[in-house]
Amino acid sequence: MSPEEMKAIVMSFPGAEEGMSYGSPSFKVNGKFFTRLRRDDQSMVLMDVSFDEREMLMEAEPATFHLTAHYKDYPCVLARIATLHPGSFRNFLDRRWRRIAPKKLVKERDAKVEA
């Protein structure tokens, strides 16, 4: 996945806003952290990933999923965009988006999908 594809997927979520964090593209929804690109390793910070799920992901796909000491105490995982499948990326973001987006936006998006 290219940085352009990554950005297009992130911005496809209602209410997503782009900003900067630590000199890298960062994204928020409803004023809350959604995801960000780590320039030093071209990885996305994927939130709301349990510690057990994170361990399983890193064991199953070590070329894609990894961690740094900074993130070890947070329920998240890092994913290299070069090897991250776009559909998987969208699924991780959907989970996070549903948690932080205004409930009205979630209901409106779900209604469009069901129609």
SVG drawing of the C-alpha trace seen along z (x, -y; Angstrom):
<svg xmlns="http://www.w3.org/2000/svg" viewBox="-32 -19 45 36">
<polyline fill="none" stroke="black" stroke-width="0.4" points="0.0,0.0 1.4,-3.4 1.2,-6.5 -1.5,-7.9 -3.6,-4.7 -3.2,-4.8 -4.4,-8.4 -7.4,-7.7 -8.5,-4.8 -8.2,-6.9 -10.0,-9.9 -12.8,-7.7 -14.1,-7.5 -16.7,-10.1 -15.3,-12.9 -11.7,-12.0 -9.4,-15.0 -5.7,-15.2 -3.1,-17.0 0.5,-16.5 2.0,-14.7 5.7,-14.4 6.3,-15.7 4.2,-13.0 0.7,-12.8 -1.8,-12.2 -5.5,-11.7 -8.3,-12.4 -12.0,-11.7 -14.2,-13.7 -11.1,-15.4 -9.7,-12.0 -6.6,-10.1 -7.5,-7.8 -4.1,-6.8 -0.8,-8.2 2.1,-7.4 5.5,-6.9 7.9,-8.3 11.0,-6.5 9.6,-3.1 6.7,-3.9 4.3,-2.2 0.7,-3.0 -0.2,-3.2 -3.3,-1.0 -5.2,-1.5 -7.7,0.7 -5.7,3.9 -5.6,6.1 -2.3,7.3 -3.2,10.9 -4.2,9.9 -1.1,7.9 1.1,10.9 -0.7,13.1 -0.4,10.6 3.3,10.1 3.9,13.8 1.8,14.5 3.0,11.6 6.3,10.2 7.1,8.5 4.0,6.3 3.2,6.1 5.7,4.9 6.2,2.8 8.6,0.4 9.2,0.0 7.2,-3.3 4.0,-1.4 4.4,1.7 2.0,0.6 -0.7,-0.6 -3.4,1.6 -2.0,1.0 0.2,2.4 2.4,0.9 1.9,2.0 4.3,1.4 2.2,-0.1 4.4,1.5 3.1,5.0 -0.2,4.1 -3.2,5.4 -5.6,2.5 -8.7,4.5 -7.0,5.4 -6.1,1.7 -9.7,0.7 -10.9,3.3 -8.5,2.0 -9.6,-1.6 -13.3,-0.6 -12.9,0.8 -11.2,-2.3 -13.6,-4.6 -16.7,-3.0 -15.2,-3.6 -14.4,-7.3 -16.9,-8.6 -20.1,-10.4 -22.8,-7.8 -24.9,-9.7 -22.2,-9.3 -21.9,-5.6 -25.7,-5.1 -25.7,-7.1 -22.8,-5.1 -24.4,-1.8 -27.7,-2.9 -26.0,-3.6 -24.2,-0.2 -27.5,1.6 -29.4,-0.3"/>
</svg>
